[in-house]
Amino acid sequence: MKSIITILSLFVCNFCFGQDLEKQLDSIYSDDQKFRLQLRDIEKQYGSGSKELKECWQIIREKDSVNIIKVRAIIDQYGWPSADIIRKKGSKTLFLVIQHADIETQEKYLPIMREAVKNGNAAASQLALLEDRVALRRNKKQIYGSQIGKDPDTKLYYVRPLEDPDHVNERRASVGLEKLEKYIKYWDLKWDAEQYKNDLPAIEAKERSMGY
């Protein structure tokens, strides 16, 4: 009888912990996404150099600085929580906050997220985006083509430096990402691997000039 009570007590504790953590992560998710979802419309309405856009980015940076403290505390104390506790949205929230953090934070938690993917607690497609962002910040080429840049002179978008463009869709498929040509339609871009390879030296030179 005593062992049954002990098991039930542990179950209740874990259940309450999961509920509390889900609520916290829901709040973090809202803070991470709310103003980012407004960026495109603000830029269209007021322009890329507008006061309104700068103010929105300032709010985003402030939210990010608070969110990363919260996410660090969660992962440092509990590791990457299992999917049955925080569910897909909670795991996505952890990823988003790390994805929007500084390179030191990204490098610290990248191995932890890799392990979470192996254990079925995080999505391979989300890990791919973090892998790309870290690679570019390390002055390497991205692998999955998830990172898009914007030329400050022409105001045109482009796929940031990419490794082996010919086989990018095979790599994307392996982690559950849609084809690159479909993904980049959001930025009004078209994918042509041969043309991209010709353009790549100019893209890399442009990024060096921008301090990337």
C-alpha positions in Angstrom: 0.0 0.0 0.0 2.8 2.3 0.9 4.6 1.8 -2.4 1.4 2.5 -4.3 1.0 5.8 -2.4 4.6 6.7 -3.2 4.1 6.0 -6.9 1.0 8.1 -7.0 2.7 10.9 -5.2 5.5 10.9 -7.7 3.0 10.9 -10.5 1.2 13.9 -9.1 4.4 15.8 -8.6 5.5 15.1 -12.1 2.1 16.0 -13.5 2.1 19.4 -11.6 5.7 20.1 -12.7 4.7 19.4 -16.3 1.7 21.7 -16.0 3.7 24.5 -14.5 6.4 24.2 -17.0 4.0 24.1 -19.9 2.4 27.4 -18.7 5.8 29.0 -18.3 6.8 27.9 -21.8 3.5 29.1 -23.3 4.2 32.6 -21.9 7.8 32.5 -23.2 6.5 31.4 -26.7 4.1 34.3 -26.8 6.9 36.8 -25.8 9.2 35.4 -28.5 6.7 35.4 -31.3 4.2 38.2 -30.8 6.3 41.1 -32.1 8.3 39.0 -34.6 5.0 38.3 -36.3 4.5 42.0 -36.8 7.8 42.8 -38.4 6.9 42.0 -42.0 3.8 44.2 -41.9 5.6 47.0 -40.2 8.3 47.0 -42.7 5.8 47.0 -45.6 3.9 49.9 -44.1 6.7 52.1 -42.8 9.9 50.9 -44.5 13.0 49.0 -43.5 14.7 52.0 -41.9 11.6 53.3 -40.1 11.3 54.4 -36.5 8.4 51.9 -36.1 10.5 49.0 -37.2 13.4 49.9 -35.0 11.1 50.2 -32.0 9.7 46.8 -32.7 13.1 45.3 -32.9 14.0 47.0 -29.6 11.0 45.3 -27.9 12.1 41.9 -29.4 15.6 42.3 -28.1 14.3 43.1 -24.6 12.0 40.1 -24.7 14.8 37.8 -25.9 17.1 38.9 -23.1 14.5 37.9 -20.5 13.5 34.7 -22.3 17.0 33.3 -22.5 17.4 33.7 -18.7 14.3 31.7 -18.2 15.2 29.0 -20.8 18.8 28.7 -19.4 17.3 28.1 -15.9 15.0 25.4 -17.2 17.6 23.4 -19.2 20.4 23.9 -16.7 18.2 22.5 -14.0 16.2 19.8 -15.8 18.0 19.2 -19.0 15.8 19.1 -22.2 12.4 18.1 -20.7 10.8 15.1 -22.3 8.2 15.5 -25.0 5.4 14.0 -22.8 6.0 16.7 -20.2 6.3 19.9 -22.4 4.8 18.5 -25.7 5.8 19.8 -29.1 5.0 23.4 -28.5 7.2 23.5 -25.3 10.1 21.9 -27.1 9.7 24.4 -30.0 9.7 27.3 -27.5 13.1 26.1 -26.1 14.4 25.9 -29.6 13.2 29.3 -30.7 14.7 31.1 -27.7 18.1 29.4 -28.3 17.8 30.1 -32.0 17.4 33.8 -31.2 20.2 33.9 -28.6 23.9 34.9 -28.8 26.4 32.5 -30.3 27.8 31.4 -26.9 24.3 30.3 -25.8 23.7 28.5 -29.1 27.0 26.6 -28.9 26.3 25.7 -25.3 22.9 24.2 -25.9 23.4 22.8 -29.4 24.8 19.4 -28.2 21.9 19.2 -25.7 19.4 19.7 -28.4 21.1 17.1 -30.6 20.7 14.6 -27.8 17.1 15.6 -27.3 16.5 14.9 -31.0 18.1 11.5 -30.7 15.8 10.8 -27.7 12.7 11.9 -29.5 12.2 15.0 -27.4 12.9 17.7 -30.0 12.4 18.0 -33.8 15.2 17.3 -36.2 13.8 20.0 -38.5 14.2 22.6 -35.8 17.7 21.3 -34.9 18.6 21.8 -38.6 17.9 25.5 -38.4 20.0 25.9 -35.3 22.9 23.9 -37.0 22.7 26.4 -39.9 22.7 29.5 -37.8 25.7 28.3 -35.7 27.6 27.2 -38.8 27.2 30.7 -40.3 28.2 32.4 -37.1 31.4 30.2 -37.1 32.1 31.6 -40.6 31.2 28.2 -42.2 28.5 27.5 -44.8 25.1 26.4 -43.8 23.9 22.9 -44.6 20.1 23.1 -45.0 19.6 26.5 -46.6 17.4 27.8 -43.8 19.1 31.1 -43.3 18.1 34.0 -45.5 19.9 37.3 -45.8 18.9 40.7 -47.1 21.3 42.9 -49.2 21.3 46.3 -47.6 22.0 48.0 -50.9 19.5 46.2 -53.2 17.0 45.3 -50.4 16.8 41.9 -52.1 16.8 38.6 -50.1 19.2 35.8 -50.8 20.1 32.3 -49.5 23.1 32.8 -47.3 26.3 30.8 -48.1 25.3 27.1 -48.5 27.4 24.0 -48.7 26.9 21.6 -51.6 23.9 23.3 -53.2 23.2 20.4 -55.6 22.2 18.1 -52.7 20.5 20.5 -50.3 17.0 19.1 -50.9 18.2 15.6 -50.0 19.6 16.9 -46.7 16.4 18.9 -46.0 14.3 15.8 -46.7 16.4 13.8 -44.2 15.3 16.1 -41.4 11.7 16.7 -42.4 12.1 20.1 -44.2 10.3 21.0 -47.3 12.2 21.5 -50.6 14.3 24.7 -50.7 12.4 26.1 -53.7 9.2 26.0 -51.8 10.7 27.3 -48.5 12.2 30.4 -50.2 9.0 31.4 -51.9 8.2 33.3 -48.7 10.9 35.8 -49.7 9.9 35.8 -53.4 13.0 33.8 -54.3 13.5 31.1 -56.9 16.0 28.2 -56.5 18.4 27.4 -59.2 21.4 25.4 -57.9 23.6 26.2 -60.9 22.9 29.9 -60.8 23.4 29.9 -57.0 26.9 28.3 -57.4 27.8 31.1 -59.9 26.5 33.8 -57.5 28.1 32.3 -54.3 31.5 34.1 -54.5 29.6 37.4 -54.8 27.3 36.5 -51.9 30.3 35.6 -49.7 32.1 38.8 -50.6 29.0 40.8 -49.8 28.7 39.1 -46.4 32.3 39.8 -45.6 31.8 43.4 -46.4 28.8 43.4 -44.0 31.0 41.9 -41.2 29.5 38.4 -41.3 
